């Protein structure tokens, strides 16, 4: 109960900060973002109910992890080896990733409470937040194609208080007729639920995903647990698909006479998963070697096939490389490993005080320039979290010589949201 209260208070603080901001929040401007459409693609995915499953991953180092942000574990060094088995952050912390998670839950998922979990190989933390909300769609409009083939009458939309949507789409086909009714729509995700009516003369339907049959299903009363009326739901699950063509086709059964398929709606269990895969001490080289596909750590792979939106913020620790060209090469290798079929957003981190040339061979400004150039060469969206602090004293946004304090994390979070929403000025 105590954790629930804390999370509610934090969510309220974020909401009030957004609403009451007086515009004194630094250099949050649209020019801090260079866009090739990946952020727009993410925003569309978050808003589109037919993108049922949206998985976002943050890759980074201790700044992404949230070290020095209030509310994070202080025993983060315990058992640390730079892999996915390291201790992770607490969701209640004020890190920029957690504030972004709460924003998505509030703005896109109707304030749904997060379902918190952690990476399986990690002994402690809450690195994963999942938000869910149910969306009811009626099969009509630009996102749905309704067609008939053969000797059948056109479909009808019939008003009905018994239906979940107060209406139903009806295909009616005589058992002696040769024809089919079809509902088509594009879909990204793993599951949806059909609401349908059931009578003694209800027909069957076949579900196809990208042309592959998932089976034939009955809507006739008394079969598969179907009850008379419209209080019938069937959830269809399958392997994750991206922009797949879904087809629901009528199939006649043994009933003699007119048969009907009555669809009251498509229920979408909209799911957004956000994972913080920041690893303390990580560089582009070490992250690629220890945490991505092909690693031998035994702690898993930071990005799965279902993760389609990847924020990458590395470079602060890469200054130990002999020169920035080596960092650039390692970053490119990481991009090559991650990019196929995914939307990537590169970010550069905040300015730091510790630029000792005995330890670091190039500075954070050069890091930012390399990331910006690499993003442009790969046509990847770029968020500049360095420039937003250029007019501020380091003591205002740093907790030490390197890591942002709570104010610094707040500004990074707000800059990311500015970039996602393409807002101008303060908010």
C-alpha positions as CSV (number, residue, x, y, z in Angstrom):
1,X,0.0,0.0,0.0
2,X,2.9,2.4,0.8
3,X,4.4,1.9,-2.7
4,X,1.1,2.5,-4.3
5,X,0.7,5.8,-2.4
6,X,4.3,6.8,-3.4
7,X,3.7,6.1,-7.1
8,X,0.4,8.0,-7.0
9,X,2.2,11.0,-5.4
10,X,5.0,10.9,-8.0
11,X,2.5,10.7,-10.9
12,X,0.6,13.7,-9.5
13,X,3.9,15.6,-9.1
14,X,4.8,15.0,-12.8
15,X,1.3,16.0,-13.9
16,X,1.3,19.2,-11.8
17,X,4.8,20.1,-13.0
18,X,3.7,19.9,-16.6
19,X,0.5,21.9,-16.0
20,X,2.1,24.6,-13.8
21,X,5.4,25.0,-15.5
22,X,6.2,28.7,-15.8
23,X,8.5,28.4,-18.8
24,X,11.8,28.6,-16.9
25,X,13.0,25.1,-17.9
26,X,16.1,25.7,-19.9
27,X,16.7,25.3,-23.6
28,X,13.9,22.8,-24.5
29,X,13.4,23.6,-28.2
30,X,12.5,21.6,-31.3
31,X,16.0,22.2,-32.7
32,X,17.3,19.9,-30.0
33,X,15.9,17.1,-32.2
34,X,16.8,15.9,-35.6
35,X,14.1,13.7,-37.0
36,X,14.0,11.1,-39.8
37,X,10.5,9.9,-38.7
38,X,11.3,7.4,-36.0
39,X,9.9,9.4,-33.1
40,X,6.8,10.1,-35.2
41,X,6.5,6.4,-35.8
42,X,6.6,5.8,-32.1
43,X,4.0,8.5,-31.4
44,X,1.7,6.9,-34.0
45,X,2.3,3.5,-32.5
46,X,1.3,4.7,-29.0
47,X,-1.8,6.3,-30.4
48,X,-2.9,3.6,-32.8
49,X,-5.2,1.0,-31.1
50,X,-4.4,-1.5,-33.9
51,X,-0.8,-1.4,-32.7
52,X,-1.8,-3.6,-29.8
53,X,1.7,-4.2,-28.5
54,X,4.4,-1.5,-28.3
55,X,7.7,-2.3,-26.7
56,X,10.3,0.5,-25.9
57,X,13.8,-0.1,-24.7
58,X,16.4,2.3,-23.3
59,X,20.0,1.3,-23.8
60,X,22.7,3.3,-22.0
61,X,25.1,3.7,-19.1
62,X,24.8,4.9,-15.5
63,X,22.9,8.1,-16.6
64,X,20.2,6.0,-18.3
65,X,20.3,3.6,-15.4
66,X,19.5,6.5,-13.1
67,X,22.4,6.6,-10.7
68,X,22.2,9.6,-8.4
69,X,18.4,10.0,-9.0
70,X,16.4,10.1,-5.8
71,X,14.7,6.8,-5.0
72,X,17.2,4.4,-6.7
73,X,19.0,1.7,-4.8
74,X,22.3,2.6,-3.1
75,X,23.7,-0.9,-3.3
76,X,24.0,-0.8,-7.1
77,X,27.7,-1.9,-6.9
78,X,26.8,-5.3,-5.4
79,X,27.7,-8.1,-7.9
80,X,28.1,-5.7,-10.7
81,X,29.9,-7.1,-13.9
82,X,28.5,-4.8,-16.6
83,X,25.9,-7.3,-17.9
84,X,22.2,-7.6,-17.7
85,X,22.5,-9.4,-14.4
86,X,23.4,-6.1,-12.6
87,X,21.1,-4.6,-10.0
88,X,18.5,-2.3,-11.7
89,X,16.7,0.9,-10.8
90,X,13.5,1.3,-8.7
91,X,10.4,2.5,-10.6
92,X,9.7,5.2,-7.9
93,X,13.0,7.0,-8.6
94,X,13.1,10.3,-10.5
95,X,15.4,9.1,-13.3
96,X,14.5,10.5,-16.7
97,X,13.6,7.0,-17.9
98,X,11.1,6.5,-15.1
99,X,9.6,9.9,-15.6
100,X,9.2,9.0,-19.3
101,X,7.5,5.8,-18.3
102,X,5.0,7.7,-16.0
103,X,4.3,10.2,-18.8
104,X,3.4,7.4,-21.3
105,X,1.1,5.8,-18.7
106,X,-0.6,9.1,-18.0
107,X,-0.9,10.5,-21.5
108,X,-1.3,7.5,-23.7
109,X,-2.6,4.7,-21.4
110,X,-5.4,6.6,-19.6
111,X,-3.5,6.6,-16.3
112,X,-3.4,2.9,-16.0
113,X,-1.3,1.6,-13.1
114,X,2.0,0.1,-14.2
115,X,2.7,-3.6,-13.9
116,X,6.2,-3.7,-12.6
117,X,8.8,-6.4,-13.0
118,X,12.6,-6.8,-13.5
119,X,14.9,-8.4,-15.9
120,X,15.0,-12.2,-15.1
121,X,18.8,-12.3,-14.6
122,X,18.9,-9.3,-12.3
123,X,18.5,-9.9,-8.5
124,X,16.9,-6.6,-7.7
125,X,15.1,-3.7,-9.3
126,X,12.0,-2.7,-11.3
127,X,13.4,-2.1,-14.7
128,X,10.3,-3.0,-16.7
129,X,6.9,-1.2,-16.6
130,X,3.9,-2.5,-18.6
131,X,0.7,-0.5,-19.1
132,X,-2.5,-1.9,-20.4
133,X,-5.9,-0.5,-21.4
134,X,-8.8,-2.0,-23.2
135,X,-10.0,-0.4,-26.4
136,X,-13.3,-1.3,-28.2
137,X,-13.3,-0.9,-32.0
138,X,-16.2,-1.4,-34.4
139,X,-15.2,-2.8,-37.8
140,X,-15.9,0.2,-39.9
141,X,-14.1,3.3,-41.2
142,X,-10.7,3.7,-42.9
143,X,-8.9,1.1,-40.8
144,X,-11.2,-1.7,-41.8
145,X,-12.1,-3.2,-45.2
146,X,-15.4,-5.0,-45.4
147,X,-16.0,-7.0,-48.6
148,X,-18.2,-9.8,-49.9
149,X,-17.2,-12.2,-52.6
150,X,-19.5,-14.4,-54.7
151,X,-23.3,-14.7,-54.5
152,X,-24.0,-13.0,-51.2
153,X,-25.8,-9.8,-50.2
154,X,-23.8,-6.8,-48.9
155,X,-23.0,-6.6,-45.2
156,X,-25.3,-4.7,-42.9
157,X,-24.8,-2.6,-39.7
158,X,-27.7,-3.2,-37.3
159,X,-28.4,-1.2,-34.2
160,X,-28.6,-3.4,-31.1
161,X,-28.6,-2.5,-27.4
162,X,-27.4,-6.0,-26.6
163,X,-24.1,-5.6,-28.5
164,X,-21.1,-4.3,-26.7
165,X,-20.9,-1.4,-29.2
166,X,-24.7,-1.0,-29.5
167,X,-24.6,-2.3,-33.0
168,X,-23.3,-5.2,-35.0
169,X,-21.9,-5.9,-38.4
170,X,-23.8,-8.7,-40.1
171,X,-23.0,-11.0,-43.0
172,X,-26.0,-13.2,-44.0
173,X,-25.4,-16.0,-46.4
174,X,-27.8,-18.8,-47.4
175,X,-26.4,-22.3,-46.9
176,X,-27.0,-23.0,-50.6
177,X,-25.2,-19.8,-51.8
178,X,-21.6,-19.7,-52.9
179,X,-19.9,-16.7,-51.3
180,X,-17.9,-15.2,-48.5
181,X,-17.9,-12.1,-46.3
182,X,-14.5,-10.8,-45.2
183,X,-13.3,-8.3,-42.5
184,X,-9.7,-7.1,-43.1
185,X,-7.4,-4.8,-41.1
186,X,-3.7,-4.3,-40.5
187,X,-2.5,-5.2,-37.0
188,X,0.7,-5.1,-34.9
189,X,0.8,-7.2,-31.8
190,X,0.0,-10.6,-30.3
191,X,-3.7,-10.8,-29.6
192,X,-7.2,-9.4,-30.0
193,X,-10.7,-10.4,-28.9
194,X,-13.8,-10.7,-31.0
195,X,-17.2,-9.9,-29.5
196,X,-20.0,-11.7,-31.5
197,X,-23.6,-12.7,-31.4
198,X,-24.7,-16.3,-31.2
199,X,-27.9,-18.0,-32.4
200,X,-28.9,-21.4,-33.7
201,X,-28.2,-20.2,-37.2
202,X,-24.9,-18.5,-36.6
203,X,-22.0,-19.3,-39.0
204,X,-18.4,-20.1,-38.4
205,X,-15.4,-17.9,-39.3
206,X,-11.8,-18.5,-40.3
207,X,-9.0,-16.3,-38.9
208,X,-6.0,-15.7,-41.1
209,X,-2.8,-13.8,-40.2
210,X,-0.8,-12.8,-43.2
211,X,-2.6,-15.5,-45.2
212,X,-1.9,-18.2,-42.6
213,X,-5.0,-19.8,-41.2
214,X,-5.2,-19.8,-37.4
215,X,-8.2,-22.1,-37.5
216,X,-12.0,-22.2,-38.0
217,X,-14.2,-21.1,-35.1
218,X,-17.9,-21.5,-34.4
219,X,-20.3,-18.7,-33.4
220,X,-23.3,-21.0,-33.2
221,X,-25.1,-21.2,-29.8
222,X,-24.1,-24.3,-27.8
223,X,-20.7,-24.7,-29.5
224,X,-17.4,-23.7,-27.9
225,X,-19.3,-22.4,-24.9
226,X,-21.3,-19.9,-27.0
227,X,-24.4,-18.5,-25.2
228,X,-27.5,-17.1,-26.9
229,X,-27.2,-13.4,-27.4
230,X,-24.2,-11.0,-27.7
231,X,-22.3,-11.9,-24.5
232,X,-19.7,-13.9,-26.3
233,X,-16.0,-13.2,-26.6
234,X,-13.1,-15.1,-28.1
235,X,-9.5,-14.1,-27.7
236,X,-7.1,-15.0,-30.5
237,X,-3.4,-15.1,-29.7
238,X,-0.5,-15.7,-32.0
239,X,3.2,-14.9,-32.3
240,X,4.1,-11.2,-32.4
241,X,3.4,-9.7,-35.9
242,X,4.2,-6.3,-37.3
243,X,1.7,-4.6,-39.7
244,X,0.2,-8.0,-40.5
245,X,-3.0,-8.4,-42.6
246,X,-5.8,-9.9,-40.4
247,X,-8.7,-11.5,-42.3
248,X,-11.9,-12.8,-40.7
249,X,-13.8,-14.9,-43.3
250,X,-17.2,-16.4,-43.1
251,X,-17.4,-20.2,-43.2
252,X,-20.7,-22.0,-43.7
253,X,-21.6,-24.9,-41.4
254,X,-24.2,-27.7,-41.5
255,X,-27.2,-25.5,-40.7
256,X,-29.8,-25.5,-43.5
257,X,-31.0,-22.1,-44.5
258,X,-29.8,-18.5,-44.0
259,X,-26.7,-18.3,-41.7
260,X,-25.3,-15.1,-40.1
261,X,-22.1,-13.9,-38.7
262,X,-22.7,-11.0,-36.3
263,X,-19.6,-9.1,-35.0
264,X,-20.2,-6.6,-32.2
265,X,-16.7,-5.3,-32.0
266,X,-12.9,-6.0,-31.8
267,X,-11.5,-5.6,-28.3
268,X,-7.8,-4.5,-28.2
269,X,-5.8,-5.1,-25.0
270,X,-3.5,-2.2,-25.8
271,X,-0.1,-2.9,-24.2
272,X,2.9,-0.7,-23.8
273,X,6.1,-2.1,-22.3
274,X,9.0,0.1,-21.4
275,X,12.3,-1.4,-20.3
276,X,15.4,0.3,-18.8
277,X,18.4,-1.6,-20.0
278,X,20.9,1.0,-18.9
279,X,24.0,-0.7,-17.5
280,X,26.4,1.2,-15.2
281,X,29.8,1.7,-16.7
282,X,28.7,0.7,-20.2
283,X,30.4,1.9,-23.4
284,X,29.3,1.2,-26.9
285,X,32.0,-1.5,-27.1
286,X,31.1,-3.2,-23.8
287,X,27.4,-3.1,-24.4
288,X,27.7,-4.7,-27.8
289,X,30.0,-7.4,-26.4
290,X,28.2,-8.2,-23.2
291,X,24.5,-7.5,-23.7
292,X,23.5,-7.9,-27.3
293,X,23.0,-10.8,-29.6
294,X,26.0,-13.1,-29.7
295,X,27.2,-12.3,-26.1
296,X,28.4,-15.1,-23.9
297,X,27.4,-13.6,-20.5
298,X,24.5,-16.0,-20.1
299,X,22.3,-13.1,-18.9
300,X,20.1,-12.8,-22.0
301,X,19.9,-10.2,-24.8
302,X,18.9,-6.7,-24.1
303,X,16.6,-6.4,-27.1
304,X,14.0,-9.1,-28.2
305,X,12.3,-9.5,-31.5
306,X,9.2,-7.7,-30.0
307,X,11.2,-4.6,-29.1
308,X,10.7,-2.1,-31.9
309,X,11.5,1.3,-30.5
310,X,15.1,1.7,-29.1
311,X,16.5,4.8,-27.4
312,X,20.4,4.7,-27.2
313,X,22.4,7.0,-25.0
314,X,26.1,6.0,-24.7
315,X,29.4,7.9,-25.0
316,X,30.1,9.3,-21.6
317,X,32.4,6.4,-20.7
318,X,33.6,6.0,-24.3
319,X,35.8,9.0,-23.9
320,X,38.5,6.6,-22.6
321,X,38.9,5.3,-26.1
322,X,42.1,6.6,-27.8
323,X,40.1,8.9,-30.1
324,X,36.5,9.6,-31.1
325,X,36.8,7.7,-34.3
326,X,37.1,4.5,-32.4
327,X,33.9,5.4,-30.4
328,X,32.2,6.2,-33.7
329,X,33.1,2.8,-35.1
330,X,31.9,1.0,-32.0
331,X,28.6,3.0,-32.1
332,X,28.1,2.1,-35.7
333,X,28.7,-1.6,-34.9
334,X,26.1,-1.4,-32.2
335,X,23.6,0.3,-34.5
336,X,24.2,-2.4,-37.2
337,X,23.4,-5.0,-34.6
338,X,20.2,-3.3,-33.3
339,X,18.7,-1.5,-36.3
340,X,17.1,-4.2,-38.5
341,X,13.3,-3.7,-38.5
342,X,13.5,-1.3,-35.6
343,X,13.0,2.4,-35.0
344,X,16.2,3.8,-33.3
345,X,16.6,7.2,-31.5
346,X,20.2,8.2,-30.7
347,X,20.7,10.6,-27.8
348,X,23.8,12.3,-26.4
349,X,24.1,12.8,-22.6
350,X,24.5,15.9,-20.5
351,X,27.7,18.0,-20.2
352,X,30.1,16.8,-17.4
353,X,32.7,18.5,-15.2
354,X,35.2,15.6,-15.3
355,X,37.1,16.1,-18.6
356,X,40.6,15.3,-17.2
357,X,42.7,14.6,-20.4
358,X,44.7,12.0,-18.4
359,X,41.6,9.8,-18.2
360,X,39.6,11.0,-21.2
361,X,40.9,11.5,-24.7
362,X,38.1,13.7,-26.0
363,X,35.3,15.7,-24.4
364,X,31.5,15.4,-24.2
365,X,31.0,18.0,-26.9
366,X,32.9,15.8,-29.3
367,X,30.9,12.8,-28.1
368,X,27.7,14.7,-29.0
369,X,29.1,15.7,-32.4
370,X,30.0,12.0,-33.1
371,X,26.5,10.8,-32.2
372,X,24.8,13.6,-34.2
373,X,27.0,12.8,-37.2
374,X,26.3,9.0,-36.9
375,X,22.6,9.6,-36.5
376,X,22.5,11.7,-39.7
377,X,24.6,9.1,-41.7
378,X,22.2,6.4,-40.7
379,X,19.1,8.5,-41.0
380,X,18.3,7.9,-37.3
381,X,16.4,10.4,-35.1
382,X,18.7,12.3,-32.8
383,X,17.9,14.0,-29.4
384,X,20.4,16.4,-28.1
385,X,20.4,16.2,-24.3
386,X,23.8,18.0,-24.2
387,X,22.6,21.4,-25.6
388,X,19.7,21.8,-23.2
389,X,22.2,22.5,-20.4
390,X,24.6,24.8,-22.2
391,X,23.5,28.0,-20.4
392,X,23.4,26.4,-16.9
393,X,26.0,26.1,-14.2
394,X,27.0,22.4,-13.7
395,X,26.1,22.7,-10.0
396,X,22.5,23.2,-11.1
397,X,22.1,20.0,-12.9
398,X,24.8,17.6,-11.7
399,X,24.9,15.5,-8.6
400,X,28.6,15.0,-8.9
401,X,31.1,15.6,-11.7
402,X,29.2,13.3,-14.1
403,X,25.7,12.3,-13.2
404,X,22.6,14.5,-13.4
405,X,20.7,15.3,-10.2
406,X,17.0,15.2,-10.0
407,X,16.7,18.6,-11.8
408,X,19.0,17.3,-14.5
409,X,17.0,14.1,-15.0
410,X,13.8,16.3,-15.1
411,X,15.3,18.3,-18.0
412,X,16.4,15.2,-20.0
413,X,12.9,13.7,-19.5
414,X,11.2,16.9,-20.7
415,X,13.5,17.1,-23.7
416,X,12.6,13.6,-24.8
417,X,8.9,14.3,-24.4
418,X,9.4,17.6,-26.4
419,X,11.0,15.6,-29.1
420,X,8.3,12.9,-29.1
421,X,5.5,15.5,-29.2
422,X,7.4,18.0,-31.3
423,X,6.4,20.8,-28.9
424,X,7.8,24.3,-29.1
425,X,9.1,26.1,-26.0
426,X,8.3,25.3,-22.4
427,X,5.4,23.2,-21.2
